[in-house]
Amino acid sequence: LRGLQVVEHCCSVTSLQLGETLQGIAKDLDTHSYRLPLGVTAGITPFNFPAMIPLWMFPVAIVLGNTSVIKPSERDPGACMMLLDMLNQAGCPPGVVNVIHGAHDAVNFICDHPDIKAISFVGSDQAGKYIYERGSRNGKRVQSNMGAKNHGVVMP
């Protein structure tokens, strides 16, 4: 359900992404801001949330005018493939969201390919540090969410 909440939010996000114009902020000075798509973005997802994490990535990317490359965990790619099948059935044009399968070589491809402008990662500390360093070194924007834990409090 958390993944679907992100998809629902994406249905309204376009109006939140409009640029702004502020006139007369100083003598003879106006400002204009523009929010422009990056182009190709990529998502690298973990095995333990095979549906929710891709839904945090590609819907946001495409509603903001980008294309997306998703690399699901090689341990359980089926949920991501089912989501992309539903996306295609809903009428998303071919090539807007693409899948790459694999392990280390697929990650390196995403980190190194010059057309990919941003990477979103969720997973382990070791992989996240590697992706952040390699992707950043190649001039990409990298969001690396590493080592999260689901905590519980036990009370009397």
Rosetta silent file (secondary structure, phi, psi, omega in degrees, C-alpha in Angstrom):
SEQUENCE: LRGLQVVEHCCSVTSLQLGETLQGIAKDLDTHSYRLPLGVTAGITPFNFPAMIPLWMFPVAIVLGNTSVIKPSERDPGACMMLLDMLNQAGCPPGVVNVIHGAHDAVNFICDHPDIKAISFVGSDQAGKYIYERGSRNGKRVQSNMGAKNHGVVMP
SCORE:     score description
SCORE:     0.000 S_00000001
   1 L     0.000  -30.605  178.927    0.000    0.000    0.000 S_00000001
   2 H   -62.829  -39.845  177.261    2.923    2.399    0.618 S_00000001
   3 H   -63.262  -41.188  178.979    3.953    2.100   -3.018 S_00000001
   4 H   -66.119  -31.476  176.369    0.415    2.841   -4.180 S_00000001
   5 H   -62.332  -37.964  177.521    0.346    5.954   -1.993 S_00000001
   6 H   -65.874  -42.382  178.222    3.327    7.289   -3.945 S_00000001
   7 H   -61.064  -43.547  177.594    1.540    6.553   -7.239 S_00000001
   8 H   -61.248  -41.711  177.883   -1.543    8.418   -5.984 S_00000001
   9 H   -62.709  -38.135 -179.550    0.632   11.376   -4.979 S_00000001
  10 H   -61.891  -25.340  178.440    2.228   11.374   -8.434 S_00000001
  11 H   -65.894  -20.634  179.042   -1.212   12.003   -9.929 S_00000001
  12 H  -112.992   -2.541 -171.017   -1.130   15.496   -8.365 S_00000001
  13 H   -69.999  -24.187 -176.427    2.590   16.220   -8.379 S_00000001
  14 H   -60.067  -38.687  179.012    2.666   18.006  -11.734 S_00000001
  15 H   -70.879  -25.542  177.651    0.995   21.106  -10.299 S_00000001
  16 H   -76.586  -15.078 -175.656    3.472   21.063   -7.407 S_00000001
  17 L  -100.383   11.177  178.866    6.391   21.120   -9.861 S_00000001
  18 L   -67.791  147.392  175.258    5.482   24.353  -11.622 S_00000001
  19 L   -70.529  175.040 -178.379    8.160   27.016  -11.756 S_00000001
  20 E  -128.869  152.657  173.670    7.776   30.330   -9.961 S_00000001
  21 E  -129.180  126.649  175.292    8.044   33.976  -10.909 S_00000001
  22 E  -121.140  117.188 -177.862    8.715   36.676   -8.337 S_00000001
  23 E   -98.230  144.211  174.332    8.566   40.210   -9.650 S_00000001
  24 E    65.929   38.004  179.133   10.190   43.228   -8.026 S_00000001
  25 E   -73.429  -19.402  172.553   12.254   41.423   -5.412 S_00000001
  26 E  -156.956  175.217 -179.230   14.712   44.320   -5.682 S_00000001
  27 L   -59.165  122.541  179.737   15.119   47.373   -7.909 S_00000001
  28 L    57.393   33.323 -178.279   14.980   46.127  -11.517 S_00000001
  29 E  -135.648  119.263  173.625   15.212   42.492  -10.388 S_00000001
  30 E  -118.564  156.864  174.620   12.751   39.689  -11.012 S_00000001
  31 E  -123.592  147.249  176.102   13.352   35.965  -10.565 S_00000001
  32 E  -133.528  130.080  175.253   12.094   33.055  -12.593 S_00000001
  33 E  -116.054  142.750  179.934   12.559   29.426  -11.610 S_00000001
  34 L  -127.120  137.743  174.615   12.137   26.505  -13.958 S_00000001
  35 L  -111.078  114.375 -174.395   11.908   22.852  -13.093 S_00000001
  36 L  -116.740  146.317  175.950   13.147   20.784  -16.013 S_00000001
  37 L   -61.435  151.507  177.157   13.394   17.019  -16.487 S_00000001
  38 L   -82.352  -33.345 -175.322   16.848   15.484  -16.139 S_00000001
  39 L   122.008 -111.765  179.998   16.364   12.930  -18.924 S_00000001
  40 E   -95.801  127.245  175.836   17.200    9.332  -18.086 S_00000001
  41 E  -118.007  163.656 -179.639   17.044    8.330  -14.423 S_00000001
  42 E  -136.610  149.442  175.555   17.745    4.962  -12.818 S_00000001
  43 E  -128.562  134.028  177.016   16.527    3.039   -9.800 S_00000001
  44 E  -118.893  118.845 -168.914   18.316    0.155   -8.086 S_00000001
  45 L  -112.688  155.011 -178.720   16.008   -1.746   -5.750 S_00000001
  46 L   -88.427  170.520 -179.129   16.509   -4.234   -2.874 S_00000001
  47 L   -77.741  -26.457 -169.112   15.186   -7.772   -2.513 S_00000001
  48 L   -83.731  -11.828  174.083   13.155   -7.176    0.640 S_00000001
  49 L  -136.837   69.127 -169.721   10.619   -4.707   -0.811 S_00000001
  50 L   -70.193  -13.861  176.945   10.377   -5.806   -4.460 S_00000001
  51 L  -108.684  -42.990 -174.477    7.172   -3.860   -5.246 S_00000001
  52 H   -64.388  -46.216 -174.058    7.179   -0.853   -2.910 S_00000001
  53 H   -66.831  -44.366  174.504   10.637    0.509   -3.728 S_00000001
  54 H   -57.490  -34.226  178.210   10.216    0.502   -7.543 S_00000001
  55 H   -72.031  -15.177  171.238    6.943    2.378   -6.957 S_00000001
  56 H   -79.636  -16.781 -169.848    8.931    5.009   -5.060 S_00000001
  57 H  -107.034  -68.031 -169.867   11.129    5.454   -8.124 S_00000001
  58 H   -69.962  -32.666  176.845    9.710    5.161  -11.626 S_00000001
  59 H   -63.031  -40.468  179.278    6.293    6.860  -11.089 S_00000001
  60 H   -65.859  -43.051 -179.781    7.999    9.983   -9.714 S_00000001
  61 H   -59.954  -47.996 -173.963   10.563    9.947  -12.517 S_00000001
  62 H   -75.332  -32.273  179.432    8.038    9.692  -15.336 S_00000001
  63 H   -69.479  -21.528  177.811    5.509   12.169  -13.952 S_00000001
  64 L   -93.778   10.700  172.294    8.334   14.723  -13.835 S_00000001
  65 L    91.801   11.899  179.671    9.131   14.144  -17.514 S_00000001
  66 L  -100.640  164.687  165.250   12.018   11.697  -17.242 S_00000001
  67 E   -98.957  167.129 -173.897   12.503    8.196  -18.526 S_00000001
  68 E  -139.276  141.067  170.620   13.536    5.476  -16.112 S_00000001
  69 E  -115.040  122.330  179.631   15.764    2.429  -15.997 S_00000001
  70 E  -110.087  132.008  172.659   14.909    0.073  -13.139 S_00000001
  71 E  -115.563   99.257  176.978   17.263   -2.636  -11.893 S_00000001
  72 L   -73.078  162.999  175.613   15.322   -4.923   -9.586 S_00000001
  73 L   -58.480  137.051  177.970   17.134   -7.228   -7.215 S_00000001
  74 L   -68.072  -13.405 -179.638   18.372  -10.290   -9.055 S_00000001
  75 L   -79.318  -26.340 -179.076   16.999  -12.317   -6.120 S_00000001
  76 L  -156.945   70.173 -177.325   13.324  -11.471   -6.841 S_00000001
  77 L   -77.781   -9.553 -171.940   12.701   -9.490  -10.043 S_00000001
  78 H   -60.593  -42.131 -178.625    9.164  -10.815  -10.568 S_00000001
  79 H   -62.395  -42.918  178.900    7.250   -8.153   -8.620 S_00000001
  80 H   -63.859  -40.777  179.511    8.945   -5.331  -10.532 S_00000001
  81 H   -64.297  -37.034  176.986    8.246   -7.074  -13.830 S_00000001
  82 H   -65.635  -40.971  177.789    4.566   -7.384  -12.888 S_00000001
  83 H   -61.233  -43.041 -179.012    4.426   -3.647  -12.079 S_00000001
  84 H   -70.196  -31.631  173.657    5.953   -2.785  -15.444 S_00000001
  85 H   -63.304  -43.522  176.863    3.515   -5.108  -17.203 S_00000001
  86 H   -63.761  -38.257  177.718    0.646   -3.212  -15.523 S_00000001
  87 H   -61.680  -43.778  177.636    2.257    0.092  -16.534 S_00000001
  88 H   -64.546  -41.270  178.299    2.376   -1.068  -20.152 S_00000001
  89 H   -63.612  -29.983  179.173   -1.238   -2.259  -19.993 S_00000001
  90 L   -76.458   -7.132  175.520   -2.200    1.193  -18.681 S_00000001
  91 L   104.088   10.853  176.722   -0.818    2.727  -21.887 S_00000001
  92 L   -63.755  130.835 -178.484    2.641    3.958  -20.932 S_00000001
  93 L   -62.016  145.573  177.580    4.596    4.379  -24.187 S_00000001
  94 L   -57.960  140.841  177.319    7.362    1.846  -24.887 S_00000001
  95 L    90.225   -8.884  179.127   10.795    2.978  -23.737 S_00000001
  96 L   -73.453  -43.496  174.689    9.593    5.292  -20.984 S_00000001
  97 E  -123.609  127.473 -176.029   10.388    2.753  -18.260 S_00000001
  98 E  -125.722  155.875 -179.671   12.972    0.070  -18.987 S_00000001
  99 E  -118.511  139.255  171.474   14.366   -2.842  -16.981 S_00000001
 100 L  -124.430  130.312 -179.681   17.938   -4.045  -16.707 S_00000001
 101 L  -104.786  152.760  176.108   18.624   -7.364  -14.962 S_00000001
 102 L   139.269 -173.885 -178.654   21.821   -8.480  -13.336 S_00000001
 103 L  -115.836 -116.179 -172.694   24.071   -7.920  -10.373 S_00000001
 104 H   -60.184  -43.894 -179.348   27.399   -6.068  -10.200 S_00000001
 105 H   -63.917  -36.782  178.477   27.809   -5.498  -13.965 S_00000001
 106 H   -67.249  -39.575  176.925   24.300   -4.036  -14.233 S_00000001
 107 H   -63.487  -45.139  178.900   25.032   -1.639  -11.351 S_00000001
 108 H   -61.264  -40.024  177.556   28.290   -0.564  -12.986 S_00000001
 109 H   -57.986  -46.945 -179.676   26.442    0.044  -16.273 S_00000001
 110 H   -63.688  -43.930 -178.273   23.980    2.345  -14.498 S_00000001
 111 H   -67.621  -28.587 -172.475   26.748    4.170  -12.619 S_00000001
 112 H  -101.219  -22.963 -172.738   28.895    4.628  -15.735 S_00000001
 113 L   -66.535  126.447 -174.691   26.478    5.231  -18.630 S_00000001
 114 L   -67.873  -21.105 -179.597   26.710    8.893  -19.677 S_00000001
 115 L   -80.563  -18.729  178.425   23.019    9.186  -20.617 S_00000001
 116 E   -84.109  119.952 -172.422   21.823    8.283  -17.109 S_00000001
 117 E   -98.645  -18.827 -177.714   21.727   11.532  -15.136 S_00000001
 118 E  -150.940  148.906  179.784   20.480   10.394  -11.725 S_00000001
 119 E  -129.939  133.389  171.069   20.391    7.233   -9.614 S_00000001
 120 E  -114.307  128.172 -177.154   18.081    6.330   -6.750 S_00000001
 121 E  -129.212  140.773  168.946   19.211    3.408   -4.597 S_00000001
 122 E  -132.205  127.724  179.266   17.734    1.580   -1.613 S_00000001
 123 E   164.903 -151.298 -173.141   19.692   -1.234   -0.001 S_00000001
 124 L   -71.742  160.326  177.243   22.741   -2.163    2.029 S_00000001
 125 H   -60.665  -46.312 -176.421   25.415    0.198    3.291 S_00000001
 126 H   -60.622  -49.045  179.742   28.155   -1.507    1.289 S_00000001
 127 H   -67.024  -40.887 -178.528   26.292   -1.323   -2.027 S_00000001
 128 H   -62.759  -41.980  177.634   24.989    2.170   -1.318 S_00000001
 129 H   -64.539  -40.430  178.964   28.431    3.605   -0.613 S_00000001
 130 H   -63.403  -47.609 -179.299   29.773    1.986   -3.768 S_00000001
 131 H   -65.048  -41.791  179.280   26.921    3.310   -5.944 S_00000001
 132 H   -61.326  -47.742 -177.834   27.147    6.775   -4.406 S_00000001
 133 H   -65.270  -48.981 -175.795   30.891    7.006   -4.965 S_00000001
 134 H   -69.217  -43.391  179.006   30.932    5.566   -8.489 S_00000001
 135 H   -65.454  -43.576  179.147   27.827    7.415   -9.682 S_00000001
 136 H   -63.265  -39.853  178.652   28.938   10.738   -8.182 S_00000001
 137 H   -59.695  -28.766  178.757   32.391   10.354   -9.723 S_00000001
 138 L   -92.741   14.170  173.607   30.602   10.152  -13.092 S_00000001
 139 L    79.344   17.849 -179.229   28.715   13.402  -12.443 S_00000001
 140 L   -92.859  153.101  168.060   25.341   11.867  -11.599 S_00000001
 141 E   -78.649  129.683 -177.475   22.920   12.926   -8.932 S_00000001
 142 E  -128.194  126.378  173.175   22.783   10.003   -6.509 S_00000001
 143 E  -110.041  117.738 -173.839   20.231    9.347   -3.797 S_00000001
 144 E  -125.439  104.597  178.812   21.428    6.472   -1.643 S_00000001
 145 E   -97.951  107.791 -169.488   19.165    5.183    1.129 S_00000001
 146 E  -117.131  146.539  166.444   21.270    2.653    2.987 S_00000001
 147 L    58.490   28.266 -179.154   20.942    0.192    5.825 S_00000001
 148 L   -67.209  150.363  177.795   17.449    1.099    6.991 S_00000001
 149 L  -129.201  148.431  173.921   15.895   -1.026    9.700 S_00000001
 150 L   -96.281  107.581 -174.598   12.289   -1.542   10.718 S_00000001
 151 L   -91.371  152.490  175.468   12.318   -0.939   14.466 S_00000001
 152 L  -133.917  148.554  177.432    9.768   -2.123   16.973 S_00000001
 153 L  -115.087  124.482  177.885    9.130   -1.144   20.550 S_00000001
 154 L  -103.603  124.450 -177.533    7.979   -3.861   22.936 S_00000001
 155 L  -124.863  160.526  179.311    6.156   -2.549   25.984 S_00000001
 156 L   -61.523    0.000    0.000    4.422   -4.261   28.916 S_00000001
